Amino acid sequence: MKIALMDSGIGLLAAAAAMRRLRPDADLVISSDPDGMPWGPRTPADLTGRALEVARAAAALRPQALIVACNTASVHSLPTLRAELEPGIPVIGTVPAIKPAAARGGRVAIWATPATTGSPYQRGLIRDFAAGVPVTEVPCPGLADAVEHGDAEAVVRAVAAAAELTPPDVTDLVLGCTHYELVEAPIRAALAARTGGAVPVFHGSAEPVAAQALRRVGAHPAPELPRTGTLTVLHSGRPGQLPAAALGYAEGRLLAAAAQVAHAAR
């Protein structure tokens, strides 16, 4: 089984690592766009063009499914990607986990990029799934870029600024950008300081989207299987390696280690 994941940068690591944990036998293709990143400031049409090229590069390797491991690309490009690739390759988008967060009935905060915060897309999700629940939208300028470049000091600064905008009585935090799932530890620390020690329940998209991809291809989680899955890395369509910044995160190290084990076993 081969599963592809795409993003502008290393935000796809969380979903790729989740897939590796669920199916250690799966061959993974991770396709990013270092030549065109960041995607956030681009116009929807420009972003969709970049996303389509990244998707085509992954599709050329004949995966059984493609995960769009990027909230921004899912917002703007999913219909185009599906029109291009489906039904041959199912395309699974990434949606912020607002529905499960709101279902708990507490106070919800959504951390997202400035472009996503307050967007009709996010407001629509709040309207559809969080009616009657107090929701605070928190823009996180600079956080995704800091994560992408492995800049720990910039991550701490951006996280601290977002925590200051988060209500101290928050019970559930939606991570509305895939990059944010790579830095849960500093986010937890900042929110603990903000709330006086209480840490909200985190709601990410990595595990749900990996599980959804398996369902779409008729497979099931089987974490007990041998770690034989390979890893193929594409940079703007070119074969490459995991970037150095990726190895600064547990998810990147997991993927690298699993790929080495699989290679040694062959």
C-alpha atoms as one frame of an Amber mdcrd trajectory, in Angstrom:
protein
   0.000   0.000   0.000   1.299   3.433  -0.938  -0.052   6.681   0.533   1.041
  10.153  -0.596   0.896  13.358   1.426   1.352  16.910   0.183   1.937  20.355
   1.684   3.976  23.434   0.942   6.511  22.387   3.582   6.951  20.182   6.628
   3.440  20.622   8.006   2.716  17.207   6.492   5.045  15.512   8.989   2.352
  15.094  11.639  -0.037  13.264   9.304   2.801  11.234   7.772   3.969  10.143
  11.211   0.391   9.266  12.168   0.107   7.121   9.042   3.433   5.457   9.846
   2.189   4.600  13.337  -1.137   3.253  12.041   0.393   1.286   9.162   4.150
   0.751   9.531   4.051  -1.374   6.378   2.751   1.451   4.148   5.036   3.073
   1.600   4.808   6.849   2.036   5.391   9.609  -0.515   5.739  13.130   0.899
   5.550  15.870  -1.702   6.282  19.474  -0.730   7.008  22.733  -2.529  10.152
  24.460  -1.232  10.371  26.430  -4.501   6.937  27.954  -3.969   6.463  28.185
  -0.227   4.871  29.741   1.694   1.493  29.157   0.104  -0.496  31.274   2.552
   0.226  34.717   1.004  -0.517  33.506  -2.546  -3.793  34.189  -4.319  -6.174
  31.207  -4.355  -5.544  30.687  -8.072  -1.761  30.829  -7.675  -1.843  28.550
  -4.653  -4.017  26.062  -6.523  -1.552  26.005  -9.400   1.326  25.210  -7.042
  -0.721  22.595  -5.208  -1.689  20.936  -8.472   1.946  20.573  -9.525   2.879
  19.079  -6.152  -0.066  16.681  -6.364   0.831  15.622  -9.889   4.386  14.819
  -8.821   3.049  12.563  -6.079   0.406  11.021  -8.331   3.076  10.013 -10.841
   4.291   7.478  -8.276   0.863   5.812  -8.287  -0.266   6.052  -4.639  -3.562
   4.540  -3.535  -4.572   7.858  -1.915  -3.365  11.439  -1.562  -3.676  13.383
   1.699  -3.707  17.165   1.349  -1.978  17.764   4.680  -2.480  21.521   4.591
  -5.490  23.476   5.787  -4.934  26.363   3.369  -4.604  24.108   0.326  -7.655
  22.144   1.435  -9.660  25.371   1.598  -8.699  26.674  -1.820  -7.547  23.727
  -3.933  -9.433  20.582  -2.959 -12.084  20.742  -5.739  -9.399  21.216  -8.402
  -7.236  18.412  -7.030 -10.193  16.042  -6.885 -11.272  16.946 -10.408  -7.769
  16.133 -11.625  -7.077  12.900  -9.699 -10.326  11.241  -8.701 -11.695   8.635
  -8.992  -8.331   7.010  -9.707  -6.672   8.445  -6.598  -8.882   9.445  -3.658
  -7.949  12.907  -2.349  -8.423  13.504   1.383  -8.471  17.088   2.632  -7.578
  18.426   6.069 -10.328  20.139   8.054  -9.775  21.782  11.467 -11.232  19.590
  14.208 -13.885  22.127  15.216 -16.722  19.586  15.308 -15.230  17.230  17.956
 -13.957  20.173  19.975 -17.366  21.840  20.075 -19.111  18.550  20.849 -17.494
  18.587  24.294 -19.544  21.668  25.164 -16.758  23.774  26.673 -15.034  26.950
  25.549 -13.187  26.499  22.277 -10.219  28.396  20.859  -9.051  27.916  17.275
  -5.427  28.712  16.528  -4.892  29.278  12.803  -2.916  31.343  10.345  -4.000
  34.972   9.906  -5.316  34.097   6.436  -7.564  31.364   7.810  -8.681  33.186
  10.959 -11.964  34.918  10.287 -12.189  33.454   6.772 -15.582  32.464   5.360
 -14.350  28.858   5.386 -13.561  28.803   9.090 -16.621  30.859  10.000 -18.710
  28.326   8.071 -17.282  25.457  10.108 -18.024  27.347  13.319 -21.573  28.031
  12.174 -22.185  24.435  11.133 -20.536  22.616  14.030 -20.162  25.000  16.971
 -23.461  26.862  17.176 -24.138  27.829  20.777 -20.585  27.099  21.901 -18.273
  29.999  22.817 -15.501  30.065  20.187 -12.490  32.370  20.023 -10.540  32.613
  16.782  -6.856  33.235  17.481  -4.538  34.362  14.648  -0.973  33.071  14.955
   1.212  35.287  12.731   4.654  33.857  12.104   4.082  30.547  13.866   3.921
  28.311  10.792   7.030  29.957   9.323   8.915  29.549  12.598   7.994  25.853
  12.703   8.954  25.409   9.047  12.435  26.797   9.631  12.986  25.074  12.970
  13.429  28.429  14.722  12.718  27.494  18.342  12.995  31.066  19.660  10.566
  32.383  17.050   8.186  29.525  17.877   8.207  30.496  21.553   7.533  34.153
  20.710   4.678  33.368  18.328   3.137  30.867  20.725   3.333  33.340  23.612
   1.573  36.004  21.533  -1.210  33.576  20.586  -1.594  32.409  24.177  -2.176
  36.014  25.266  -5.146  36.159  22.880  -6.580  32.882  24.184  -9.224  33.037
  26.942  -7.799  31.738  30.233 -10.866  29.540  30.723 -10.453  27.715  27.392
 -11.235  23.994  27.604 -10.535  22.876  24.017  -7.892  24.046  21.570  -8.222
  23.370  17.835  -4.903  23.363  15.996  -6.051  24.849  12.697  -2.723  24.552
  10.864  -0.863  21.287  10.363   2.445  22.898  11.319   1.176  23.590  14.827
   0.901  19.904  15.686   4.697  19.695  15.541   5.103  22.090  18.483   2.484
  20.928  20.967   4.956  21.049  23.871   5.644  24.814  23.739   1.949  25.459
  23.109   1.013  23.445  26.187   3.597  25.299  28.274   2.354  28.720  27.158
  -1.284  27.836  27.785  -0.503  26.391  31.215   1.048  29.722  32.123  -1.964
  31.536  30.716  -4.594  29.407  32.480  -2.817  28.963  35.787  -1.887  25.350
  35.149  -4.922  23.918  33.393  -4.188  22.733  29.871  -7.059  22.445  27.381
  -7.764  19.350  25.348  -5.927  19.567  22.032  -7.710  18.736  18.766  -5.442
  18.115  15.784  -6.093  16.619  12.374  -3.173  14.229  11.863  -4.669  11.040
  13.310  -8.198  11.566  11.887  -6.961  12.326   8.377  -4.633   9.306   8.378
  -7.490   7.071   9.521  -9.776   8.559   6.859  -7.217   7.830   4.149  -7.075
   4.199   5.236 -10.858   3.960   5.119 -10.910   5.426   1.611  -8.597   2.681
   0.330 -10.408  -0.096   2.207  -7.614  -0.628   4.746  -7.528  -0.638   8.531
  -5.058   0.448  11.198  -2.579  -2.328  11.946   0.204  -0.840  14.071   1.511
  -4.296  14.918   2.651  -5.003  11.346   6.388  -5.051  10.524   8.046  -1.696
   9.837   8.688  -2.368   6.173   7.202   0.817   4.678   9.478   2.975   2.553
   9.720   6.775   2.397   9.981   8.804  -0.818  10.568  12.550  -0.576   9.787
  15.007  -3.374  10.823  18.679  -3.329   8.822  20.613  -5.943   8.736  17.408
  -7.973  12.412  16.523  -7.508  13.584  13.479  -5.508  15.173  14.539  -2.246
  15.644  13.847   1.436  13.877  15.003   4.559  14.986  18.602   5.170  17.201
  19.269   8.156  14.420  21.189   9.904  12.203  18.078   9.779  14.684  16.134
  11.884  14.285  18.691  14.643  10.820  17.276  15.355   9.859  13.891  16.786
   7.629  13.197  13.779  10.474  13.764  11.329  12.840  11.564  13.326  10.207
   8.821  13.426   9.864   8.873   9.649  13.631   8.879   9.131  14.210   6.027
  11.569  11.403   3.923  10.114  12.757   4.439   6.602  16.205   3.269   7.712
  14.752   0.172   9.345  12.722  -0.636   6.231  15.785  -0.186   4.009  17.882
  -2.464   6.212  15.192  -5.138   6.124  15.131  -5.310   2.330
